[in-house]
Amino acid sequence: ICGILYTITAGKGKFYCYIIGLCGSMCYSYIAFKNSLYGNCLLYMCYYIPLQIIGFFSWRKNLKEQSCEIIKSKLSDKNLLICISILVLGTITCYYVLKHYNDSNPLIDSITTFSSIVAMYLTVKRCVEQWTLWFIVNSLSFIMWLNIAMHGAKVYSTLVMWGVYTFLAVYFAVIWQKELAAKKIFDYNS
């Protein structure tokens, strides 16, 4: 519930989403640890929880006056290339580390873990590109947890959560793109 509420309020550009996200991150850390998804567990404990706090203050400083929503942004081509390079190198490194520690699904866990690191950074920076990464993370996470469920674990609420996250990533990608396109048209006409 916390994760879905966080995603909805983040998608709407509300800075208080990070308070909800903090609660959700703590709960998910525990679930990932119990299911031997150590990459996901460490990601939440060592990265998401601190970034929830950083994001709260960062978004609060970048609000539109009338709507109290954040000012959304888009990466430059150069920064997009840098993000993709970091993503590929980080994922490969993460894969070998997780494989060494007998992660239950090192390939998908490494992709979702490192993509989440980049996506959360882009979230704090208010970049529309975050939603594409969240779609990849959420889709693969759904598959990863489906595999766990098929092996007898009762993780149905986690499956529903990842399914909803996948839908919300597509929905908010469209919403943010439309808003940025409208802003660009407005900026050109000003």
Disulfide bonds with the S-S distance in Angstrom:
none
